[in-house]
């Protein structure tokens, strides 16, 4: 019985890890196919009430990795 539970937990973890990797791969693929008109006009992104760096930081870093944004 204990082996069945361990196998079930291992299978569930495997599904979760593969799902996470699939989502990350899809997000990267989408950003690689984005065509952006670049200009010298800055765009300022402001978070909402109670937001901080954690609100938009990961998004801006991910965009900068694909040359879609500049992070100061």
C-alpha positions as CSV (number, residue, x, y, z in Angstrom):
1,X,0.0,0.0,0.0
2,X,2.8,2.4,0.9
3,X,4.5,1.7,-2.5
4,X,1.3,2.6,-4.3
5,X,1.1,5.9,-2.5
6,X,4.8,6.7,-3.2
7,X,4.3,5.9,-6.9
8,X,1.2,8.1,-7.0
9,X,3.1,11.0,-5.3
10,X,6.0,10.6,-7.7
11,X,3.7,10.5,-10.7
12,X,1.9,13.6,-9.5
13,X,5.2,15.5,-9.0
14,X,6.4,14.4,-12.4
15,X,3.2,15.8,-14.0
16,X,3.6,19.1,-12.1
17,X,7.2,19.5,-13.1
18,X,6.5,18.7,-16.8
19,X,3.5,21.1,-16.7
20,X,5.7,23.9,-15.3
21,X,8.4,23.3,-17.9
22,X,5.8,23.3,-20.7
23,X,4.4,26.6,-19.5
24,X,7.8,28.2,-19.3
25,X,8.7,27.0,-22.7
26,X,5.4,28.4,-24.1
27,X,6.0,31.8,-22.5
28,X,9.5,32.1,-23.9
29,X,8.3,31.0,-27.4
30,X,5.6,33.7,-27.4
31,X,8.1,36.4,-26.5
32,X,10.5,35.3,-29.2
33,X,7.8,35.8,-31.9
34,X,6.7,39.3,-30.8
35,X,7.4,42.2,-33.2
36,X,7.8,45.5,-31.4
37,X,8.2,48.9,-33.0
38,X,11.1,50.5,-31.1
39,X,11.3,54.2,-30.4
40,X,13.1,56.6,-28.1
41,X,9.9,57.5,-26.3
42,X,9.9,55.8,-22.9
43,X,7.0,53.9,-21.5
44,X,6.6,54.1,-17.7
45,X,4.9,51.2,-16.1
46,X,3.3,51.8,-12.7
47,X,2.0,49.2,-10.4
48,X,-1.3,49.6,-8.6
49,X,-2.0,50.4,-5.0
50,X,0.1,48.3,-2.6
51,X,2.3,47.1,-5.4
52,X,6.1,46.9,-5.3
53,X,9.0,45.6,-7.3
54,X,7.6,42.1,-7.0
55,X,4.5,43.2,-8.8
56,X,6.1,44.0,-12.1
57,X,9.8,43.2,-11.6
58,X,9.7,39.6,-13.0
59,X,7.7,40.8,-16.0
60,X,10.1,43.6,-16.9
61,X,13.2,41.3,-16.4
62,X,11.6,38.7,-18.7
63,X,10.9,41.3,-21.3
64,X,14.4,42.7,-21.1
65,X,15.8,39.2,-21.6
66,X,14.0,39.1,-25.0
67,X,15.2,42.7,-25.9
68,X,11.6,44.1,-25.5
69,X,12.4,46.4,-22.6
70,X,15.2,48.2,-20.8
71,X,15.4,47.8,-17.0
72,X,17.3,50.6,-15.2
